[in-house]
Amino acid sequence: MNVGDVRIGGGGPVVVQSMTTTSTADVEATSNEIARLVDAGCEIVRVAVPDREAAAALPELLRRPAVPLIADIHFDHRLALTAVEAGIHCLRINPGNIGDRDRVRQVVQACKERGVPIRIGVNAGSIPEASGPDGRPKTGAALADAMVAHAMEHVRILEEEDFEAIKISLKAFEIDPTVRAYRKIADMVPYPLHLGITESGTVRTGSIRSAIGLGILLYEGIGDTIRVSLTADPVEEVFVAFEILKSLDIRRKGSVLVSCPSCGRCEIDLFPLVGKVEEVLAGIEEPLKVAVMGCVVNGPGEARDADIGLAGGKGRGVIFADGKILETLNEDEFLPRLTAGIERVAADHRAAAAEKDAPVP
């Protein structure tokens, strides 16, 4: 399946997406936010289309970004038709919520004609099946079963219309039912799965909750696209998503910073140094492993294992590159010399990549 020019599933890389927070009808604000997301590495962006004003903005939005857009639509099939006509790359719409079969058929036919996939999105908090007969919320396996059953109802509607360009998401705030639901549906359908822990919270708590829930599934080989849902600037979602993928060695974008938590053995001013190195690495796109270590116990081993690393001790330190000692230096030289080394190693990576991609004469 393709969303625009981005391959989803089929052995392709796990794709990172996010969603704009602006009013979609405000073309300038939404375009600017999309541009920031793309600069952060976001590969698919979803925009809310709750009304005609938002739908009317889609043609102009689609002329601007170099990234596929998904229209998030609920209930009104006319908005879906307008979005498809505008050239949207994917719809997020639950067919059972947009009216009778004729309306579903209209949307499906429009999507077939233009090659537009449909994502079925189930959120635990918005399905009737989430509550039991006593009115109390279901949890655990019971909630997971309800989410899967709800998703399969929508899947069957599309399949009965001979439509199979389907992507599915099953999100809850709780990790346990989310993981159970994805595991279950992964064995039931051939369609790509979009992973997320919905309404996961602020950057601190939401990043942890998302890393645990998505990490479990991704480690098991489940999931084709991901969104980290945070109550924050959506650029933070993209950063956290790639950090999760990097931690699992699923994708490498940018650098990995190895730094010790510090302890009584540390004999350099570690925290500000690590913060400044992190700022340097924010501008490095190459997949480097950089270590900044503060003592002579674990420091030399971690620094030696990195593409470039510093092991500090008693106001002095050693810089390693590719396992070899480059130089020994004083603490006031750490940042400039390490920065120069990072830039040199990054340039070597760029040159090697360019040589690898160069056409054979």
C-alpha positions as CSV (number, residue, x, y, z in Angstrom):
1,M,0.0,0.0,0.0
2,N,1.1,3.5,-0.7
3,V,0.1,6.8,1.0
4,G,1.2,9.3,-1.6
5,D,4.7,8.2,-2.5
6,V,5.3,6.6,1.0
7,R,5.3,2.8,1.1
8,I,3.3,1.3,4.0
9,G,3.9,-2.3,5.0
10,G,5.1,-4.9,2.6
11,G,8.5,-5.1,4.4
12,G,9.1,-1.4,4.1
13,P,10.4,0.7,7.0
14,V,8.1,1.7,9.9
15,V,6.8,5.1,8.9
16,V,6.5,8.1,11.3
17,Q,3.5,10.3,11.2
18,S,2.0,13.1,13.3
19,M,-1.1,15.4,13.2
20,T,-1.4,19.2,13.0
21,T,-2.8,21.1,15.9
22,T,-3.9,24.2,13.8
23,S,-7.3,24.9,12.3
24,T,-7.0,23.3,8.9
25,A,-9.0,26.2,7.5
26,D,-6.1,28.4,8.4
27,V,-3.9,27.5,5.4
28,E,-0.9,29.6,6.4
29,A,-0.7,28.3,10.0
30,T,-1.3,24.7,8.9
31,S,1.3,24.9,6.1
32,N,3.8,26.3,8.5
33,E,3.2,23.5,11.0
34,I,3.4,20.9,8.3
35,A,6.7,22.4,7.2
36,R,8.1,22.1,10.7
37,L,7.0,18.5,11.0
38,V,8.6,17.7,7.7
39,D,11.9,19.4,8.8
40,A,11.8,17.2,11.9
41,G,11.5,14.0,9.7
42,C,7.8,13.4,9.7
43,E,6.8,11.3,6.7
44,I,3.0,11.5,6.8
45,V,0.9,14.3,8.3
46,R,-2.8,14.0,9.3
47,V,-5.0,17.1,9.3
48,A,-8.5,17.4,10.9
49,V,-11.3,18.0,8.4
50,P,-14.3,18.7,10.7
51,D,-16.3,21.0,8.4
52,R,-16.6,22.5,5.0
53,E,-14.2,25.3,5.7
54,A,-11.4,22.8,6.5
55,A,-12.3,20.8,3.4
56,A,-12.2,23.9,1.2
57,A,-8.6,24.5,2.4
58,L,-7.3,21.1,1.2
59,P,-6.5,22.0,-2.4
60,E,-4.2,24.8,-1.4
61,L,-2.6,22.7,1.4
62,L,-2.0,19.9,-1.1
63,R,-0.2,22.2,-3.4
64,R,2.4,23.1,-0.8
65,P,3.9,20.3,1.3
66,A,6.3,17.6,0.0
67,V,4.7,15.1,2.3
68,P,1.5,12.9,2.0
69,L,-1.5,14.2,3.8
70,I,-4.3,12.3,5.5
71,A,-7.8,13.8,6.0
72,D,-9.3,13.0,9.4
73,I,-13.0,12.9,8.9
74,H,-15.9,11.8,11.0
75,F,-19.6,11.2,10.2
76,D,-20.0,13.4,7.1
77,H,-19.3,11.4,3.8
78,R,-19.5,14.7,1.8
79,L,-16.3,15.9,3.5
80,A,-14.7,12.6,2.5
81,L,-15.7,13.1,-1.1
82,T,-14.5,16.7,-1.1
83,A,-11.1,15.6,0.3
84,V,-10.7,12.8,-2.3
85,E,-11.6,15.2,-5.1
86,A,-9.0,17.7,-3.7
87,G,-6.3,15.0,-4.1
88,I,-5.9,13.9,-0.5
89,H,-3.5,10.9,-0.1
90,C,-5.4,9.0,2.5
91,L,-8.7,9.1,4.5
92,R,-9.0,8.4,8.1
93,I,-12.7,7.5,8.3
94,N,-14.8,4.7,9.8
95,P,-17.3,3.6,7.2
96,G,-19.8,2.5,9.7
97,N,-20.1,6.1,11.0
98,I,-20.8,7.9,7.7
99,G,-24.3,6.8,7.1
100,D,-26.1,4.2,4.9
101,R,-24.5,1.8,2.5
102,D,-25.0,4.1,-0.5
103,R,-22.9,6.8,1.2
104,V,-20.2,4.3,2.0
105,R,-20.3,3.1,-1.6
106,Q,-19.8,6.7,-2.9
107,V,-16.7,7.2,-0.8
108,V,-15.3,3.8,-1.7
109,Q,-15.8,4.4,-5.4
110,A,-14.1,7.7,-5.2
111,C,-11.2,6.2,-3.3
112,K,-10.9,3.4,-5.9
113,E,-10.8,5.8,-8.8
114,R,-8.0,7.8,-7.3
115,G,-6.1,5.1,-5.4
116,V,-6.8,6.6,-2.0
117,P,-6.4,4.2,1.0
118,I,-8.7,4.3,4.0
119,R,-7.5,4.1,7.6
120,I,-10.0,2.6,10.0
121,G,-9.3,4.2,13.4
122,V,-10.7,2.7,16.6
123,N,-10.2,4.6,19.8
124,A,-11.3,2.8,23.0
125,G,-12.9,5.9,24.5
126,S,-15.3,6.4,21.6
127,I,-16.8,3.0,20.9
128,P,-20.1,1.8,22.5
129,E,-18.6,-1.6,23.1
130,A,-16.1,-0.1,25.6
131,S,-18.6,-0.5,28.4
132,G,-20.0,-3.7,29.8
133,P,-23.6,-4.5,30.6
134,D,-23.3,-2.9,34.0
135,G,-22.2,0.4,32.4
136,R,-18.7,0.1,33.8
137,P,-15.7,0.4,31.4
138,K,-14.2,-2.7,30.1
139,T,-10.5,-3.3,30.7
140,G,-7.7,-5.7,29.6
141,A,-8.7,-8.6,27.3
142,A,-12.4,-7.6,27.3
143,L,-11.6,-4.1,26.1
144,A,-9.1,-5.4,23.5
145,D,-11.8,-7.9,22.2
146,A,-14.3,-5.0,21.9
147,M,-11.8,-2.9,20.0
148,V,-11.0,-5.6,17.6
149,A,-14.7,-6.5,17.0
150,H,-15.5,-2.9,16.3
151,A,-12.6,-2.6,13.9
152,M,-13.7,-5.8,12.1
153,E,-17.2,-4.4,11.6
154,H,-15.7,-1.5,9.6
155,V,-13.3,-3.8,7.7
156,R,-16.2,-6.0,6.6
157,I,-18.1,-3.0,5.3
158,L,-15.2,-2.1,3.1
159,E,-14.4,-5.7,2.0
160,E,-18.1,-6.1,1.0
161,E,-17.5,-3.2,-1.4
162,D,-14.4,-5.0,-2.8
163,F,-12.1,-2.5,-1.2
164,E,-8.8,-3.7,0.4
165,A,-6.6,-0.6,0.5
166,I,-7.1,-0.6,4.3
167,K,-5.0,0.4,7.2
168,I,-6.1,-0.2,10.8
169,S,-5.4,1.4,14.2
170,L,-6.6,0.2,17.6
171,K,-5.7,2.8,20.3
172,A,-6.4,3.1,24.0
173,F,-4.8,5.1,26.8
174,E,-4.0,1.8,28.7
175,I,-1.1,-0.2,27.4
176,D,-2.4,-3.7,28.2
177,P,-5.6,-3.6,26.0
178,T,-3.8,-1.8,23.3
179,V,-1.1,-4.4,23.0
180,R,-3.7,-7.2,23.3
181,A,-5.8,-5.7,20.5
182,Y,-3.0,-5.3,18.1
183,R,-1.6,-8.8,18.7
184,K,-5.1,-10.2,18.1
185,I,-5.9,-8.3,14.9
186,A,-2.4,-8.9,13.5
187,D,-3.3,-12.6,13.2
188,M,-6.7,-11.8,11.6
189,V,-6.0,-9.4,8.7
190,P,-3.4,-8.8,6.0
191,Y,-3.7,-5.1,6.3
192,P,-1.0,-2.6,7.6
193,L,-1.4,-1.5,11.2
194,H,-0.9,2.0,12.5
195,L,0.3,2.0,16.1
196,G,-0.4,4.5,18.8
197,I,-1.2,5.0,22.5
198,T,-4.0,7.6,22.4
199,E,-4.1,10.6,24.7
200,S,-0.9,9.4,26.2
201,G,-0.2,12.7,28.0
202,T,2.5,15.3,28.3
203,V,6.0,15.0,26.9
204,R,7.4,13.4,30.0
205,T,4.6,10.9,30.8
206,G,3.4,10.4,27.3
207,S,6.8,9.6,25.9
208,I,7.3,6.9,28.5
209,R,3.8,5.4,28.0
210,S,4.2,5.4,24.3
211,A,7.7,3.9,24.4
212,I,6.5,1.0,26.4
213,G,3.3,0.3,24.5
214,L,4.7,0.8,21.0
215,G,8.1,-0.7,21.9
216,I,6.4,-4.0,22.9
217,L,4.6,-4.3,19.6
218,L,7.4,-3.1,17.4
219,Y,9.8,-5.5,19.1
220,E,7.4,-8.3,18.2
221,G,7.3,-7.2,14.6
222,I,3.8,-5.6,14.7
223,G,3.2,-2.2,13.2
224,D,3.8,-0.4,9.9
225,T,3.3,3.3,10.9
226,I,3.4,5.0,14.3
227,R,2.3,8.2,15.9
228,V,3.3,9.2,19.4
229,S,0.3,11.2,20.7
230,L,1.5,14.0,23.1
231,T,-0.1,17.0,24.6
232,A,2.7,19.1,23.1
233,D,4.1,20.6,20.0
234,P,3.7,17.8,17.4
235,V,7.4,18.1,16.5
236,E,8.0,16.5,19.9
237,E,5.9,13.5,18.7
238,V,8.2,13.0,15.7
239,F,11.4,13.2,17.9
240,V,10.1,10.7,20.3
241,A,8.9,8.3,17.6
242,F,12.3,8.2,16.0
243,E,13.9,7.7,19.4
244,I,11.7,4.7,19.9
245,L,12.6,3.3,16.5
246,K,16.3,4.0,17.1
247,S,16.3,2.3,20.5
248,L,15.0,-0.9,18.9
249,D,17.4,-0.7,15.9
250,I,14.4,-0.6,13.6
251,R,15.4,2.7,12.0
252,R,18.3,5.1,12.3
253,K,17.7,8.8,11.8
254,G,20.3,11.1,13.2
255,S,22.6,10.4,16.1
256,V,22.4,8.3,19.2
257,L,23.9,9.9,22.3
258,V,25.3,7.6,24.9
259,S,25.9,9.4,28.2
260,C,26.3,8.1,31.8
261,P,23.8,9.0,34.5
262,S,26.6,10.4,36.6
263,C,27.5,9.3,40.1
264,G,30.1,10.0,42.8
265,R,32.8,8.7,40.4
266,C,32.3,11.5,37.9
267,E,35.2,13.9,37.9
268,I,34.2,16.4,35.2
269,D,31.3,18.8,34.8
270,L,29.2,16.3,32.8
271,F,25.6,17.6,32.6
272,P,26.2,20.9,30.8
273,L,28.7,19.2,28.5
274,V,26.2,16.6,27.5
275,G,23.5,19.2,26.9
276,K,25.8,21.2,24.6
277,V,26.8,18.0,22.7
278,E,23.1,17.2,22.3
279,E,22.6,20.6,20.7
280,V,25.4,19.9,18.3
281,L,23.9,16.6,17.3
282,A,20.5,18.1,16.6
283,G,22.0,19.4,13.4
284,I,23.6,16.1,12.4
285,E,21.5,13.8,10.1
286,E,24.0,11.0,9.8
287,P,23.3,8.0,12.0
288,L,26.2,8.4,14.4
289,K,26.8,6.9,17.8
290,V,28.4,9.5,20.1
291,A,29.4,8.8,23.7
292,V,30.1,11.3,26.5
293,M,31.2,9.6,29.6
294,G,32.2,11.0,33.0
295,C,34.5,8.5,34.7
296,V,37.3,6.0,34.1
297,V,35.2,2.9,35.0
298,N,32.6,2.6,32.2
299,G,33.8,5.6,30.2
300,P,36.6,4.1,28.1
301,G,34.6,1.1,27.0
302,E,31.5,3.1,25.9
303,A,33.6,5.8,24.2
304,R,35.7,3.2,22.4
305,D,32.5,1.5,21.1
306,A,31.0,4.7,19.7
307,D,31.8,6.3,16.3
308,I,33.3,9.0,18.4
309,G,33.3,9.3,22.2
310,L,34.8,11.1,25.1
311,A,35.9,9.4,28.4
312,G,36.6,12.0,31.1
313,G,38.4,11.8,34.4
314,K,40.0,14.3,36.9
315,G,39.6,17.3,34.6
316,R,41.1,15.5,31.6
317,G,39.8,13.1,29.0
318,V,40.4,11.0,26.0
319,I,38.6,11.2,22.7
320,F,38.1,7.9,20.8
321,A,37.1,7.5,17.1
322,D,36.3,4.1,15.6
323,G,37.8,2.4,18.7
324,K,41.1,4.2,18.6
325,I,42.5,7.0,20.8
326,L,42.6,10.3,18.9
327,E,43.9,12.6,21.6
328,T,44.1,13.3,25.3
329,L,43.0,16.8,26.3
330,N,42.0,19.1,29.2
331,E,38.4,19.7,30.2
332,D,38.2,23.1,28.7
333,E,39.0,21.6,25.3
334,F,36.3,18.9,25.5
335,L,33.5,20.6,23.7
336,P,35.3,22.2,20.8
337,R,37.5,19.2,20.1
338,L,34.5,16.8,20.4
339,T,32.4,19.0,18.2
340,A,35.1,19.1,15.5
341,G,35.4,15.3,15.7
342,I,31.7,14.8,15.4
343,E,31.6,17.0,12.3
344,R,34.6,15.2,10.8
345,V,33.0,11.7,11.4
346,A,29.7,12.9,10.0
347,A,31.5,14.2,6.8
348,D,33.1,10.8,6.5
349,H,29.7,9.1,6.7
350,R,28.3,11.5,4.1
351,A,31.2,10.8,1.7
352,A,30.9,7.0,2.2
353,A,27.1,7.2,1.5
354,A,27.7,9.3,-1.6
355,E,30.3,6.8,-2.9
356,K,27.9,3.9,-2.3
357,D,25.1,5.6,-4.2
358,A,27.2,6.8,-7.1
359,P,26.4,5.1,-10.4
360,V,28.8,2.5,-11.7
361,P,30.7,3.9,-14.7
